[in-house]
């Protein structure tokens, strides 16, 4: 069974995961904004669309943002 939050099949096929390609294509500022925007999107719509699954997706993006910040807090474009 696939995991629609952590490893959706449509984002993990091929040699590179979609999130890694997105990060590589963006500046740090753009990537942090992308992660923040996805957190907002999934929290915004969870009651109308996928409920708990959307909250878990928001959590996934927030965790990714926290990990990026923890890795290099001085690279935060919003600081």
Backbone atoms as SQL, in Angstrom:
CREATE TABLE atoms (id INTEGER PRIMARY KEY, chain TEXT, resi INTEGER, resn TEXT, atom TEXT, x REAL, y REAL, z REAL);
INSERT INTO atoms VALUES
  (1, 'A', 1, 'UNK', 'N', 0.843, -1.187, 0.000),
  (2, 'A', 1, 'UNK', 'CA', 0.000, 0.000, 0.000),
  (3, 'A', 1, 'UNK', 'C', 0.882, 1.242, 0.000),
  (4, 'A', 2, 'UNK', 'N', 0.514, 2.227, -0.761),
  (5, 'A', 2, 'UNK', 'CA', 1.309, 3.448, -0.846),
  (6, 'A', 2, 'UNK', 'C', 0.962, 4.393, 0.295),
  (7, 'A', 3, 'UNK', 'N', 1.879, 5.300, 0.565),
  (8, 'A', 3, 'UNK', 'CA', 1.691, 6.315, 1.603),
  (9, 'A', 3, 'UNK', 'C', 1.460, 7.644, 0.904),
  (10, 'A', 4, 'UNK', 'N', 0.220, 8.150, 0.889),
  (11, 'A', 4, 'UNK', 'CA', -0.081, 9.367, 0.135),
  (12, 'A', 4, 'UNK', 'C', 0.505, 10.636, 0.739),
  (13, 'A', 5, 'UNK', 'N', 1.055, 10.550, 1.946),
  (14, 'A', 5, 'UNK', 'CA', 1.647, 11.722, 2.587),
  (15, 'A', 5, 'UNK', 'C', 3.159, 11.730, 2.423),
  (16, 'A', 6, 'UNK', 'N', 3.820, 10.659, 2.817),
  (17, 'A', 6, 'UNK', 'CA', 5.283, 10.639, 2.837),
  (18, 'A', 6, 'UNK', 'C', 5.933, 10.132, 1.556),
  (19, 'A', 7, 'UNK', 'N', 5.282, 9.253, 0.837),
  (20, 'A', 7, 'UNK', 'CA', 5.859, 8.691, -0.389),
  (21, 'A', 7, 'UNK', 'C', 4.798, 8.434, -1.452),
  (22, 'A', 8, 'UNK', 'N', 4.140, 9.468, -1.941),
  (23, 'A', 8, 'UNK', 'CA', 3.145, 9.216, -2.987),
  (24, 'A', 8, 'UNK', 'C', 3.829, 8.727, -4.264),
  (25, 'A', 9, 'UNK', 'N', 3.246, 7.698, -4.868),
  (26, 'A', 9, 'UNK', 'CA', 3.855, 7.102, -6.064),
  (27, 'A', 9, 'UNK', 'C', 4.120, 8.118, -7.165),
  (28, 'A', 10, 'UNK', 'N', 3.207, 9.055, -7.360),
  (29, 'A', 10, 'UNK', 'CA', 3.345, 9.997, -8.470),
  (30, 'A', 10, 'UNK', 'C', 4.441, 11.040, -8.245),
  (31, 'A', 11, 'UNK', 'N', 5.054, 11.088, -7.061),
  (32, 'A', 11, 'UNK', 'CA', 6.162, 12.015, -6.808),
  (33, 'A', 11, 'UNK', 'C', 7.498, 11.311, -6.611),
  (34, 'A', 12, 'UNK', 'N', 7.480, 9.988, -6.557),
  (35, 'A', 12, 'UNK', 'CA', 8.714, 9.268, -6.251),
  (36, 'A', 12, 'UNK', 'C', 9.153, 8.321, -7.365),
  (37, 'A', 13, 'UNK', 'N', 8.578, 8.435, -8.534),
  (38, 'A', 13, 'UNK', 'CA', 9.004, 7.580, -9.632),
  (39, 'A', 13, 'UNK', 'C', 10.231, 8.193, -10.294),
  (40, 'A', 14, 'UNK', 'N', 11.104, 7.351, -10.784),
  (41, 'A', 14, 'UNK', 'CA', 12.326, 7.842, -11.425),
  (42, 'A', 14, 'UNK', 'C', 13.477, 7.928, -10.450),
  (43, 'A', 15, 'UNK', 'N', 14.548, 8.567, -10.888),
  (44, 'A', 15, 'UNK', 'CA', 15.778, 8.620, -10.100),
  (45, 'A', 15, 'UNK', 'C', 15.797, 9.714, -9.046),
  (46, 'A', 16, 'UNK', 'N', 14.986, 10.738, -9.215),
  (47, 'A', 16, 'UNK', 'CA', 15.009, 11.857, -8.279),
  (48, 'A', 16, 'UNK', 'C', 13.582, 12.120, -7.797),
  (49, 'A', 17, 'UNK', 'N', 13.464, 12.413, -6.524),
  (50, 'A', 17, 'UNK', 'CA', 12.153, 12.717, -5.968),
  (51, 'A', 17, 'UNK', 'C', 11.761, 14.142, -6.364),
  (52, 'A', 18, 'UNK', 'N', 10.498, 14.362, -6.592),
  (53, 'A', 18, 'UNK', 'CA', 9.991, 15.652, -7.058),
  (54, 'A', 18, 'UNK', 'C', 10.426, 16.808, -6.150),
  (55, 'A', 19, 'UNK', 'N', 10.339, 16.636, -4.835),
  (56, 'A', 19, 'UNK', 'CA', 10.689, 17.714, -3.900),
  (57, 'A', 19, 'UNK', 'C', 12.153, 18.117, -4.050),
  (58, 'A', 20, 'UNK', 'N', 13.018, 17.165, -4.361),
  (59, 'A', 20, 'UNK', 'CA', 14.436, 17.472, -4.556),
  (60, 'A', 20, 'UNK', 'C', 14.663, 18.251, -5.848),
  (61, 'A', 21, 'UNK', 'N', 13.905, 17.929, -6.886),
  (62, 'A', 21, 'UNK', 'CA', 14.006, 18.673, -8.141),
  (63, 'A', 21, 'UNK', 'C', 13.497, 20.101, -7.954),
  (64, 'A', 22, 'UNK', 'N', 12.420, 20.259, -7.200),
  (65, 'A', 22, 'UNK', 'CA', 11.886, 21.595, -6.920),
  (66, 'A', 22, 'UNK', 'C', 12.918, 22.423, -6.166),
  (67, 'A', 23, 'UNK', 'N', 13.521, 21.835, -5.131),
  (68, 'A', 23, 'UNK', 'CA', 14.534, 22.549, -4.350),
  (69, 'A', 23, 'UNK', 'C', 15.702, 22.972, -5.229),
  (70, 'A', 24, 'UNK', 'N', 16.138, 22.077, -6.105),
  (71, 'A', 24, 'UNK', 'CA', 17.279, 22.371, -6.971),
  (72, 'A', 24, 'UNK', 'C', 16.982, 23.490, -7.968),
  (73, 'A', 25, 'UNK', 'N', 15.709, 23.650, -8.324),
  (74, 'A', 25, 'UNK', 'CA', 15.322, 24.644, -9.322),
  (75, 'A', 25, 'UNK', 'C', 15.061, 26.025, -8.730),
  (76, 'A', 26, 'UNK', 'N', 15.074, 26.130, -7.389),
  (77, 'A', 26, 'UNK', 'CA', 14.705, 27.387, -6.746),
  (78, 'A', 26, 'UNK', 'C', 15.842, 27.966, -5.925),
  (79, 'A', 27, 'UNK', 'N', 15.756, 29.263, -5.701),
  (80, 'A', 27, 'UNK', 'CA', 16.655, 29.883, -4.728),
  (81, 'A', 27, 'UNK', 'C', 16.181, 29.470, -3.336),
  (82, 'A', 28, 'UNK', 'N', 16.989, 29.727, -2.331),
  (83, 'A', 28, 'UNK', 'CA', 16.591, 29.416, -0.950),
  (84, 'A', 28, 'UNK', 'C', 15.317, 30.162, -0.587),
  (85, 'A', 29, 'UNK', 'N', 15.240, 31.423, -0.944),
  (86, 'A', 29, 'UNK', 'CA', 14.057, 32.228, -0.649),
  (87, 'A', 29, 'UNK', 'C', 12.808, 31.632, -1.305),
  (88, 'A', 30, 'UNK', 'N', 12.913, 31.254, -2.557),
  (89, 'A', 30, 'UNK', 'CA', 11.782, 30.657, -3.263),
  (90, 'A', 30, 'UNK', 'C', 11.382, 29.330, -2.625),
  (91, 'A', 31, 'UNK', 'N', 12.362, 28.516, -2.284),
  (92, 'A', 31, 'UNK', 'CA', 12.078, 27.198, -1.712),
  (93, 'A', 31, 'UNK', 'C', 11.421, 27.314, -0.339),
  (94, 'A', 32, 'UNK', 'N', 11.913, 28.210, 0.521),
  (95, 'A', 32, 'UNK', 'CA', 11.273, 28.416, 1.821),
  (96, 'A', 32, 'UNK', 'C', 9.835, 28.884, 1.616),
  (97, 'A', 33, 'UNK', 'N', 9.604, 29.760, 0.663),
  (98, 'A', 33, 'UNK', 'CA', 8.254, 30.219, 0.362),
  (99, 'A', 33, 'UNK', 'C', 7.364, 29.105, -0.146),
  (100, 'A', 34, 'UNK', 'N', 7.925, 28.233, -0.961),
  (101, 'A', 34, 'UNK', 'CA', 7.188, 27.074, -1.466),
  (102, 'A', 34, 'UNK', 'C', 6.744, 26.179, -0.315),
  (103, 'A', 35, 'UNK', 'N', 7.661, 25.895, 0.600),
  (104, 'A', 35, 'UNK', 'CA', 7.322, 25.047, 1.742),
  (105, 'A', 35, 'UNK', 'C', 6.262, 25.701, 2.625),
  (106, 'A', 36, 'UNK', 'N', 6.434, 26.983, 2.902),
  (107, 'A', 36, 'UNK', 'CA', 5.459, 27.713, 3.726),
  (108, 'A', 36, 'UNK', 'C', 4.093, 27.757, 3.043),
  (109, 'A', 37, 'UNK', 'N', 4.099, 27.999, 1.745),
  (110, 'A', 37, 'UNK', 'CA', 2.849, 28.064, 0.996),
  (111, 'A', 37, 'UNK', 'C', 2.086, 26.743, 1.021),
  (112, 'A', 38, 'UNK', 'N', 2.801, 25.642, 0.928),
  (113, 'A', 38, 'UNK', 'CA', 2.136, 24.347, 0.982),
  (114, 'A', 38, 'UNK', 'C', 1.572, 24.065, 2.369),
  (115, 'A', 39, 'UNK', 'N', 2.262, 24.491, 3.406),
  (116, 'A', 39, 'UNK', 'CA', 1.705, 24.369, 4.768),
  (117, 'A', 39, 'UNK', 'C', 0.366, 25.096, 4.839),
  (118, 'A', 40, 'UNK', 'N', 0.351, 26.324, 4.364),
  (119, 'A', 40, 'UNK', 'CA', -0.873, 27.127, 4.400),
  (120, 'A', 40, 'UNK', 'C', -1.975, 26.466, 3.582),
  (121, 'A', 41, 'UNK', 'N', -1.637, 26.008, 2.382),
  (122, 'A', 41, 'UNK', 'CA', -2.629, 25.399, 1.490),
  (123, 'A', 41, 'UNK', 'C', -3.320, 24.208, 2.152),
  (124, 'A', 42, 'UNK', 'N', -2.536, 23.305, 2.704),
  (125, 'A', 42, 'UNK', 'CA', -3.129, 22.095, 3.264),
  (126, 'A', 42, 'UNK', 'C', -3.916, 22.374, 4.543),
  (127, 'A', 43, 'UNK', 'N', -3.474, 23.318, 5.348),
  (128, 'A', 43, 'UNK', 'CA', -4.245, 23.683, 6.534),
  (129, 'A', 43, 'UNK', 'C', -5.537, 24.388, 6.122),
  (130, 'A', 44, 'UNK', 'N', -5.450, 25.224, 5.109),
  (131, 'A', 44, 'UNK', 'CA', -6.601, 25.992, 4.644),
  (132, 'A', 44, 'UNK', 'C', -7.741, 25.074, 4.182),
  (133, 'A', 45, 'UNK', 'N', -7.398, 24.001, 3.474),
  (134, 'A', 45, 'UNK', 'CA', -8.417, 23.197, 2.809),
  (135, 'A', 45, 'UNK', 'C', -8.802, 21.913, 3.520),
  (136, 'A', 46, 'UNK', 'N', -8.172, 21.582, 4.645),
  (137, 'A', 46, 'UNK', 'CA', -8.358, 20.253, 5.221),
  (138, 'A', 46, 'UNK', 'C', -9.818, 19.915, 5.537),
  (139, 'A', 47, 'UNK', 'N', -10.615, 20.882, 5.941),
  (140, 'A', 47, 'UNK', 'CA', -12.018, 20.594, 6.283),
  (141, 'A', 47, 'UNK', 'C', -12.873, 20.342, 5.034),
  (142, 'A', 48, 'UNK', 'N', -12.507, 20.929, 3.921),
  (143, 'A', 48, 'UNK', 'CA', -13.294, 20.781, 2.705),
  (144, 'A', 48, 'UNK', 'C', -12.819, 19.638, 1.805),
  (145, 'A', 49, 'UNK', 'N', -11.597, 19.152, 2.019),
  (146, 'A', 49, 'UNK', 'CA', -11.092, 18.190, 1.053),
  (147, 'A', 49, 'UNK', 'C', -10.719, 16.854, 1.693),
  (148, 'A', 50, 'UNK', 'N', -9.534, 16.737, 2.251),
  (149, 'A', 50, 'UNK', 'CA', -9.032, 15.423, 2.672),
  (150, 'A', 50, 'UNK', 'C', -8.841, 15.252, 4.174),
  (151, 'A', 51, 'UNK', 'N', -9.341, 16.179, 4.982),
  (152, 'A', 51, 'UNK', 'CA', -9.302, 16.023, 6.430),
  (153, 'A', 51, 'UNK', 'C', -7.910, 15.766, 6.992),
  (154, 'A', 52, 'UNK', 'N', -7.797, 14.694, 7.733),
  (155, 'A', 52, 'UNK', 'CA', -6.549, 14.365, 8.421),
  (156, 'A', 52, 'UNK', 'C', -5.373, 14.199, 7.452),
  (157, 'A', 53, 'UNK', 'N', -5.630, 13.647, 6.280),
  (158, 'A', 53, 'UNK', 'CA', -4.545, 13.495, 5.293),
  (159, 'A', 53, 'UNK', 'C', -3.937, 14.847, 4.939),
  (160, 'A', 54, 'UNK', 'N', -4.757, 15.871, 4.753),
  (161, 'A', 54, 'UNK', 'CA', -4.237, 17.203, 4.443),
  (162, 'A', 54, 'UNK', 'C', -3.472, 17.789, 5.624),
  (163, 'A', 55, 'UNK', 'N', -3.937, 17.551, 6.844),
  (164, 'A', 55, 'UNK', 'CA', -3.183, 18.021, 8.016),
  (165, 'A', 55, 'UNK', 'C', -1.835, 17.330, 8.100),
  (166, 'A', 56, 'UNK', 'N', -1.781, 16.065, 7.750),
  (167, 'A', 56, 'UNK', 'CA', -0.491, 15.350, 7.742),
  (168, 'A', 56, 'UNK', 'C', 0.427, 15.858, 6.641),
  (169, 'A', 57, 'UNK', 'N', -0.148, 16.252, 5.515),
  (170, 'A', 57, 'UNK', 'CA', 0.660, 16.839, 4.445),
  (171, 'A', 57, 'UNK', 'C', 1.218, 18.190, 4.893),
  (172, 'A', 58, 'UNK', 'N', 0.396, 18.987, 5.563),
  (173, 'A', 58, 'UNK', 'CA', 0.886, 20.267, 6.095),
  (174, 'A', 58, 'UNK', 'C', 2.018, 20.017, 7.078),
  (175, 'A', 59, 'UNK', 'N', 1.855, 19.018, 7.919),
  (176, 'A', 59, 'UNK', 'CA', 2.895, 18.658, 8.883),
  (177, 'A', 59, 'UNK', 'C', 4.173, 18.231, 8.165),
  (178, 'A', 60, 'UNK', 'N', 4.055, 17.497, 7.067),
  (179, 'A', 60, 'UNK', 'CA', 5.216, 17.044, 6.300),
  (180, 'A', 60, 'UNK', 'C', 6.003, 18.253, 5.772),
  (181, 'A', 61, 'UNK', 'N', 5.276, 19.224, 5.199),
  (182, 'A', 61, 'UNK', 'CA', 5.946, 20.415, 4.677),
  (183, 'A', 61, 'UNK', 'C', 6.547, 21.260, 5.798),
  (184, 'A', 62, 'UNK', 'N', 5.864, 21.352, 6.922),
  (185, 'A', 62, 'UNK', 'CA', 6.403, 22.095, 8.061),
  (186, 'A', 62, 'UNK', 'C', 7.654, 21.417, 8.599),
  (187, 'A', 63, 'UNK', 'N', 7.643, 20.100, 8.681),
  (188, 'A', 63, 'UNK', 'CA', 8.827, 19.367, 9.142),
  (189, 'A', 63, 'UNK', 'C', 9.989, 19.584, 8.183),
  (190, 'A', 64, 'UNK', 'N', 9.699, 19.587, 6.902),
  (191, 'A', 64, 'UNK', 'CA', 10.745, 19.826, 5.898),
  (192, 'A', 64, 'UNK', 'C', 11.320, 21.232, 6.060),
  (193, 'A', 65, 'UNK', 'N', 10.454, 22.216, 6.286),
  (194, 'A', 65, 'UNK', 'CA', 10.905, 23.587, 6.505),
  (195, 'A', 65, 'UNK', 'C', 11.755, 23.675, 7.773),
  (196, 'A', 66, 'UNK', 'N', 11.317, 23.038, 8.836),
  (197, 'A', 66, 'UNK', 'CA', 12.094, 23.031, 10.082),
  (198, 'A', 66, 'UNK', 'C', 13.465, 22.392, 9.874),
  (199, 'A', 67, 'UNK', 'N', 13.508, 21.291, 9.140),
  (200, 'A', 67, 'UNK', 'CA', 14.785, 20.621, 8.881),
  (201, 'A', 67, 'UNK', 'C', 15.720, 21.495, 8.054),
  (202, 'A', 68, 'UNK', 'N', 15.181, 22.183, 7.066),
  (203, 'A', 68, 'UNK', 'CA', 16.006, 23.084, 6.261),
  (204, 'A', 68, 'UNK', 'C', 16.562, 24.212, 7.128),
  (205, 'A', 69, 'UNK', 'N', 15.716, 24.769, 7.977),
  (206, 'A', 69, 'UNK', 'CA', 16.135, 25.860, 8.851),
  (207, 'A', 69, 'UNK', 'C', 17.158, 25.365, 9.870),
  (208, 'A', 70, 'UNK', 'N', 16.921, 24.194, 10.430),
  (209, 'A', 70, 'UNK', 'CA', 17.843, 23.624, 11.417),
  (210, 'A', 70, 'UNK', 'C', 19.208, 23.341, 10.800),
  (211, 'A', 71, 'UNK', 'N', 19.207, 22.897, 9.547),
  (212, 'A', 71, 'UNK', 'CA', 20.448, 22.604, 8.838),
  (213, 'A', 71, 'UNK', 'C', 21.293, 23.858, 8.656),
  (214, 'A', 72, 'UNK', 'N', 20.635, 24.980, 8.355),
  (215, 'A', 72, 'UNK', 'CA', 21.365, 26.224, 8.122),
  (216, 'A', 72, 'UNK', 'C', 20.504, 27.423, 8.509),
  (217, 'A', 73, 'UNK', 'N', 20.379, 27.718, 9.825),
  (218, 'A', 73, 'UNK', 'CA', 19.501, 28.800, 10.255),
  (219, 'A', 73, 'UNK', 'C', 19.909, 30.181, 9.752),
  (220, 'A', 74, 'UNK', 'N', 21.184, 30.346, 9.371),
  (221, 'A', 74, 'UNK', 'CA', 21.640, 31.648, 8.896),
  (222, 'A', 74, 'UNK', 'C', 21.326, 31.844, 7.422),
  (223, 'A', 75, 'UNK', 'N', 20.782, 30.828, 6.801),
  (224, 'A', 75, 'UNK', 'CA', 20.408, 30.896, 5.392),
  (225, 'A', 75, 'UNK', 'C', 18.913, 31.193, 5.253),
  (226, 'A', 76, 'UNK', 'N', 18.246, 31.533, 6.348),
  (227, 'A', 76, 'UNK', 'CA', 16.809, 31.838, 6.310),
  (228, 'A', 76, 'UNK', 'C', 16.603, 33.161, 5.586),
  (229, 'A', 77, 'UNK', 'N', 15.959, 33.131, 4.427),
  (230, 'A', 77, 'UNK', 'CA', 15.782, 34.375, 3.668),
  (231, 'A', 77, 'UNK', 'C', 14.812, 35.348, 4.327),
  (232, 'A', 78, 'UNK', 'N', 14.083, 34.906, 5.333),
  (233, 'A', 78, 'UNK', 'CA', 13.117, 35.783, 5.984),
  (234, 'A', 78, 'UNK', 'C', 13.684, 36.462, 7.227),
  (235, 'A', 79, 'UNK', 'N', 14.904, 36.103, 7.567),
  (236, 'A', 79, 'UNK', 'CA', 15.524, 36.683, 8.780),
  (237, 'A', 79, 'UNK', 'C', 15.961, 38.112, 8.535);
